[in-house]
Amino acid sequence: MYDLPYFKENDPEVVKQFVREHPFAFVTGCNAQNEPAATQIPVFIDEREGKLFLSGHMMRNTDHQKAFLQNPNVLAVFTGAHTYVSASWYENKQQGSTWNYMSVHARGVLRFLDEQALKNVLKRTTNHFENNPHSGANFEDLPEEYVEKMIRAIVAFEIEVKELDNVFKLSQNRDSKSYDTITEKLKQQGGDGQEIAELMEKRRSKLFPS
């Protein structure tokens, strides 16, 4: 991880909220032969008795499920908007351009859960992202036969988070004039650039107090 103190978010609640808002995690580990395996999965973050847990589900008998059976150590990476930042926007233009982005890394230990826990995870996942009790596609609307067939092909998991780290790289190392120019240039781009610019605007007063 890009580990510089001025690119860190020091408020743990902000970091956890970022994970909630960007739940499609890149989950990676290694099997018994130290061969990497990875998958992308929507996960939830919860706190119990002062500990953080991630939960979700994956297909059975895949390379990543087999790897986590052999080696439960896991890294889950959450990413948000990101954008190129040109050095031409700096007061001193004769230096390298860069990239602004936000990323959270959760390291922990994964364990697979039983069938009832799987049903709970499926219900929570479907209903949360469907976000419409009348859609007709919520977990309660699925035929029992379909659910029973589905749960034979997937497995629920829970990760106890041992370490939560982050990079919120948002031009914190620039002077105020360069910072404002970067913000304006990114706002003009729309999309990810605009999202990063809006976050930079919200954080400006902490970096450059009046």
C-alpha positions in Angstrom: 0.0 0.0 0.0 1.1 3.6 -0.7 1.9 4.3 2.9 2.4 8.1 3.5 0.9 9.7 6.5 -0.6 12.7 4.8 -2.6 10.5 2.4 -4.3 8.7 5.3 -7.9 9.1 6.6 -7.5 9.1 10.4 -11.2 8.9 11.2 -12.2 5.2 11.4 -15.8 6.0 10.9 -15.1 7.6 7.6 -13.1 4.5 6.6 -15.9 2.2 7.5 -18.5 4.3 5.7 -16.3 4.2 2.6 -16.4 0.4 2.7 -20.2 0.5 3.1 -20.5 2.8 0.1 -18.1 0.7 -2.1 -19.0 -2.9 -1.2 -17.8 -4.7 -4.3 -14.5 -5.9 -2.9 -11.5 -7.5 -4.6 -10.9 -10.5 -2.3 -7.5 -12.2 -2.7 -5.5 -14.9 -1.0 -3.1 -17.7 -1.8 -3.5 -21.5 -1.8 -1.2 -24.0 -0.1 1.3 -23.7 -3.0 1.4 -19.9 -2.6 -0.4 -19.4 -5.9 -2.7 -16.3 -5.9 -6.4 -16.6 -6.2 -8.9 -13.7 -6.3 -12.5 -12.8 -6.9 -14.7 -9.8 -6.7 -17.7 -10.0 -4.3 -20.1 -7.7 -2.7 -19.6 -7.8 1.1 -21.0 -6.2 4.2 -19.0 -4.7 7.1 -20.3 -5.2 10.6 -18.9 -4.5 14.1 -19.4 -6.8 17.0 -17.8 -6.6 20.4 -15.2 -4.1 19.1 -14.2 -6.3 16.2 -14.9 -5.8 12.5 -16.2 -8.5 10.2 -16.8 -8.7 6.5 -19.4 -11.2 5.1 -20.6 -12.4 1.7 -20.8 -15.5 -0.4 -18.9 -17.1 -3.3 -19.3 -20.1 -5.6 -18.2 -23.4 -4.3 -15.3 -25.5 -5.8 -13.7 -22.5 -7.5 -10.0 -21.7 -7.3 -10.6 -19.0 -4.7 -12.9 -21.1 -2.5 -10.4 -23.9 -2.5 -7.5 -21.5 -1.8 -9.3 -20.1 1.3 -9.9 -23.7 2.5 -6.2 -24.2 2.4 -5.1 -20.8 3.6 -7.6 -18.6 5.4 -5.5 -15.4 5.3 -7.2 -12.9 3.1 -6.9 -9.3 1.7 -10.1 -7.5 0.7 -9.6 -4.2 -1.3 -12.3 -1.6 -1.6 -11.8 1.2 -4.2 -13.8 4.3 -5.2 -13.5 7.1 -7.7 -10.0 7.7 -9.2 -8.6 10.1 -11.7 -5.4 11.4 -13.4 -4.0 14.6 -12.0 -1.7 16.5 -14.5 1.4 18.4 -13.2 0.4 21.1 -15.6 -2.2 22.1 -13.0 0.5 22.7 -10.3 2.1 26.1 -9.6 5.4 24.3 -10.2 4.8 22.3 -13.4 8.2 20.7 -13.6 7.4 17.5 -11.7 5.6 14.3 -12.1 1.9 14.0 -12.7 0.0 11.6 -10.5 -3.3 9.9 -9.7 -5.9 10.7 -7.1 -7.8 7.8 -5.6 -9.2 6.2 -2.4 -8.6 2.6 -1.4 -9.2 0.6 1.8 -7.4 -2.6 2.5 -8.8 -5.1 5.0 -6.6 -8.0 6.1 -8.0 -10.8 8.1 -8.9 -14.5 8.5 -11.8 -16.1 6.5 -14.0 -18.9 7.6 -16.9 -20.5 5.8 -20.3 -20.6 7.3 -23.2 -23.1 7.5 -26.3 -23.3 5.4 -28.5 -21.1 7.6 -25.9 -18.4 7.6 -25.8 -18.7 3.8 -29.5 -18.1 3.6 -29.2 -15.1 5.9 -26.4 -13.7 3.7 -28.4 -14.2 0.6 -31.4 -12.5 2.1 -29.4 -9.6 3.3 -27.6 -9.1 0.0 -30.6 -9.4 -2.2 -32.9 -7.2 -0.2 -30.2 -4.6 0.5 -29.2 -4.1 -3.1 -32.7 -4.5 -4.5 -33.8 -1.8 -2.1 -37.5 -2.1 -3.0 -39.8 -4.3 -0.9 -42.3 -4.4 -3.8 -39.9 -5.3 -6.6 -40.8 -9.0 -6.8 -37.2 -10.0 -6.8 -36.4 -9.9 -3.0 -35.3 -13.1 -1.2 -38.8 -13.8 0.1 -40.1 -13.8 -3.5 -37.8 -16.6 -4.7 -39.3 -20.1 -5.0 -38.1 -22.4 -2.3 -37.0 -25.0 -4.9 -34.8 -22.3 -6.6 -33.2 -21.3 -3.3 -32.4 -24.9 -2.4 -30.8 -25.5 -5.7 -28.8 -22.2 -5.5 -27.4 -22.8 -2.0 -25.8 -26.1 -3.2 -23.6 -24.1 -5.6 -22.5 -21.3 -3.2 -21.1 -20.9 0.3 -21.2 -18.0 2.8 -18.1 -16.7 4.5 -17.1 -14.3 7.2 -13.8 -12.5 7.5 -12.6 -11.3 10.9 -10.7 -8.1 10.1 -7.3 -8.0 11.8 -6.0 -4.8 10.1 -7.8 -2.0 8.3 -5.6 0.4 6.3 -6.3 3.1 3.8 -5.1 5.6 1.2 -7.2 8.7 0.6 -4.9 10.4 -1.9 -6.5 13.7 -2.7 -3.7 16.2 -3.4 -3.1 16.9 0.3 0.6 17.5 -0.4 -0.1 20.5 -2.7 -0.1 24.2 -2.0 -3.5 25.9 -1.8 -3.4 27.5 -5.2 -2.4 24.2 -6.9 -5.1 22.4 -4.9 -7.8 24.8 -6.1 -6.6 24.5 -9.7 -6.7 20.7 -9.5 -10.2 20.9 -8.0 -11.5 23.1 -10.8 -9.9 21.1 -13.6 -11.4 17.9 -12.2 -14.8 19.4 -11.8 -14.8 20.1 -15.5 -14.3 16.5 -16.4 -17.4 15.1 -14.8 -17.6 11.4 -13.7 -14.9 10.3 -11.4 -13.0 13.5 -11.8 -16.0 15.5 -10.5 -16.5 13.1 -7.6 -12.9 13.5 -6.5 -13.1 17.3 -6.9 -16.2 17.4 -4.7 -14.4 15.4 -2.0 -11.4 17.7 -2.2 -13.7 20.8 -1.8 -15.2 19.3 1.4 -11.7 18.7 2.8 -10.2 22.0 1.8 -10.9 23.9 5.1 -9.0 21.2 7.1 -6.0 21.5 4.9 -5.9 25.2 4.5 -7.6 26.8 7.5 -8.5 30.5 7.2 
